[in-house]
Amino acid sequence: MKRLAPIFVAALVTFSPALALAEESVKVTPGQFTANNVWMMVAAALVFIMHLGFATLEAGLTRAKNTVNILFKNTFIICVGLVTYYVIGFGLMYPGDFNGILGFAGAGLSVPANGNGVEYASGGYTYYTDFLFQGMFAATCATIVSGAVAERIKLSSFMVFATVFVALVYPIAGAWKWGGGWLDQLGFYDFAGSTLVHSVGGWAALVGAALLGPRLGKYGKKGKVTPIPGSNMPLATIGVFMLWLGWFGFNGGSVLSADPGATSLVLVTTCLAGAAGGLGAMIAYSFVSRKPDLSMALNGILAGLVGITAGADVTTPMSSLIVGGIAGVLVVAAVILFDRAKLDDPVGATSVHLVCGIWGTLAVGIFSTNPEHTFLKQLAGVGAYGGFAALSAFVIFYAIKKTMGLRVVPEEERDGLDSSEHEMHSYEIQVGVSTAHPVSAAAE
């Protein structure tokens, strides 16, 4: 054995570079690839379920006379979102080599030679799964807008806006970070879309609500707020829990593989932030009213989930509680401030998705475990996306307003959009006309 020792040492020295190279080139096994792809398909399905959550939440927080209209808009959004993402969006968002601002890989889907094998996306998923998962995200932006402009926008006008916004604005903005564009090169970080999805949609919601003006009777003289309650709080609650479930795919799928450690961390930080958001909103609202408000608590949960989305993979569980808790407080404050500014948002979409999307993105620069994620880089991304999304939404909405018109006539608004736009009702028995706003009671 002693004679063999020198030979063994010499062989180890000789072949160690090759062994190291072999370790570096280890690829995902077929079994791991299958597991990764299955998880990503499940995650896409969970994100799809979020559209049901948005539909039920929005329907629950608005009046019964507009329910069919709301459900129709949400049905249209997912359909047009997927089709436009196939036709043009996917190519705009992932253009390959481009100048960092605008590029286009081509219309439709063009599967590369390795598109369905382990060589694609480091074995995390196939090309088709990539499209499906990202396509589910695309429609979410327009869904956010739908809630903020509910109960007074023309259906045809909203459909035009949603089509243009999802087809062009969202994917161009997405390319700046997720497509390897200039903000990605700058070092801006947004793991699953606090800014790219939520605040981009939130800025458009803010612009749309401002251009439309408030619902009839919402604000009286001397700034008095007249609450307009939702028609179905059980439905709204179901919507929030459906959204929370969907966030398992929204954030968990954004790991882009079934990596056990990374995925489980993301799911823990996501759930903790959502729970802390709900508690934060409950506590904050207790300083406003002695009567707990269910809609505030529900929006607090969503606020925490939106807030953690930008940094779910680089935030510790303890930090996620702080991020979510602050988001819950912020959503209560934002609802009150928007009401005082006479910005009518029936479901609190701007407070949840815009305000807490901004907070969550900036929080990455404060709580990230990666020292490269700085506050200034995050602030630059927030400013760039805010300016682009708000300006784009204004141009689209303003053009529609000057050509097609944005708002239904007062008589149609009073009767309800179900009658004027659809000539049908969501419920066989209509129980009265509601008069309160679930997320504006804080301003009373």
Secondary structure as the mmCIF struct_conf table of DSSP 4:
data_model
#
loop_
_struct_conf.conf_type_id
_struct_conf.id
_struct_conf.beg_label_comp_id
_struct_conf.beg_label_asym_id
_struct_conf.beg_label_seq_id
_struct_conf.end_label_comp_id
_struct_conf.end_label_asym_id
_struct_conf.end_label_seq_id
TURN_TY1_P TURN_TY1_P1 LYS A 2 ARG A 3
HELX_RH_AL_P HELX_RH_AL_P1 LEU A 4 GLU A 24
TURN_TY1_P TURN_TY1_P2 SER A 25 SER A 25
HELX_RH_AL_P HELX_RH_AL_P2 PRO A 30 GLY A 60
TURN_TY1_P TURN_TY1_P3 LEU A 61 LEU A 61
BEND BEND1 THR A 62 THR A 62
HELX_RH_3T_P HELX_RH_3T_P1 ALA A 64 ASN A 66
HELX_RH_AL_P HELX_RH_AL_P3 THR A 67 THR A 84
HELX_RH_PI_P HELX_RH_PI_P1 TYR A 85 GLY A 89
HELX_RH_AL_P HELX_RH_AL_P4 PHE A 90 MET A 93
BEND BEND2 TYR A 94 TYR A 94
BEND BEND3 GLY A 96 ASP A 97
BEND BEND4 GLY A 100 ILE A 101
BEND BEND5 ALA A 107 GLY A 108
TURN_TY1_P TURN_TY1_P4 ALA A 113 ASN A 116
BEND BEND6 GLY A 117 GLY A 117
TURN_TY1_P TURN_TY1_P5 VAL A 118 GLU A 119
HELX_RH_3T_P HELX_RH_3T_P2 TYR A 120 GLY A 123
TURN_TY1_P TURN_TY1_P6 GLY A 124 GLY A 124
HELX_RH_AL_P HELX_RH_AL_P5 TYR A 127 ALA A 148
TURN_TY1_P TURN_TY1_P7 VAL A 149 ARG A 152
STRN STRN1 ILE A 153 ILE A 153
HELX_RH_AL_P HELX_RH_AL_P6 LEU A 155 VAL A 164
HELX_RH_PI_P HELX_RH_PI_P2 PHE A 165 VAL A 169
HELX_RH_AL_P HELX_RH_AL_P7 TYR A 170 LYS A 177
TURN_TY1_P TURN_TY1_P8 TRP A 178 GLY A 179
BEND BEND7 GLY A 180 GLY A 180
HELX_RH_AL_P HELX_RH_AL_P8 TRP A 182 LEU A 186
TURN_TY1_P TURN_TY1_P9 GLY A 187 GLY A 187
BEND BEND8 PHE A 191 ALA A 192
HELX_RH_PI_P HELX_RH_PI_P3 SER A 194 SER A 199
HELX_RH_AL_P HELX_RH_AL_P9 VAL A 200 LEU A 212
HELX_LH_PP_P HELX_LH_PP_P1 PRO A 214 ARG A 215
TURN_TY1_P TURN_TY1_P10 LEU A 216 GLY A 217
BEND BEND9 LYS A 218 LYS A 218
STRN STRN2 TYR A 219 TYR A 219
HELX_RH_3T_P HELX_RH_3T_P3 LYS A 221 GLY A 223
STRN STRN3 VAL A 225 VAL A 225
BEND BEND10 SER A 231 SER A 231
HELX_RH_AL_P HELX_RH_AL_P10 MET A 233 GLY A 252
HELX_RH_3T_P HELX_RH_3T_P4 GLY A 253 VAL A 255
BEND BEND11 LEU A 256 SER A 257
HELX_RH_AL_P HELX_RH_AL_P11 PRO A 260 SER A 286
TURN_TY1_P TURN_TY1_P11 PHE A 287 VAL A 288
BEND BEND12 ARG A 290 LYS A 291
HELX_RH_AL_P HELX_RH_AL_P12 LEU A 294 ILE A 308
TURN_TY1_P TURN_TY1_P12 THR A 309 ASP A 313
BEND BEND13 VAL A 314 THR A 315
HELX_RH_AL_P HELX_RH_AL_P13 PRO A 317 ARG A 340
TURN_TY1_P TURN_TY1_P13 ALA A 341 LYS A 342
TURN_TY1_P TURN_TY1_P14 PRO A 346 VAL A 347
HELX_RH_AL_P HELX_RH_AL_P14 ALA A 349 ALA A 349
HELX_RH_PI_P HELX_RH_PI_P4 THR A 350 VAL A 355
HELX_RH_AL_P HELX_RH_AL_P15 CYS A 356 PHE A 367
BEND BEND14 THR A 369 ASN A 370
TURN_TY1_P TURN_TY1_P15 PRO A 371 GLU A 372
HELX_RH_AL_P HELX_RH_AL_P16 PHE A 375 THR A 403
TURN_TY1_P TURN_TY1_P16 MET A 404 MET A 404
BEND BEND15 LEU A 406 LEU A 406
STRN STRN4 ARG A 407 ARG A 407
HELX_RH_AL_P HELX_RH_AL_P17 PRO A 410 ASP A 415
HELX_RH_AL_P HELX_RH_AL_P18 LEU A 417 LEU A 417
HELX_RH_PI_P HELX_RH_PI_P5 ASP A 418 HIS A 422
BEND BEND16 GLU A 423 GLU A 423
BEND BEND17 SER A 426 ILE A 429
TURN_TY1_P TURN_TY1_P17 PRO A 438 VAL A 439
HELX_RH_3T_P HELX_RH_3T_P5 ALA A 441 ALA A 443
#
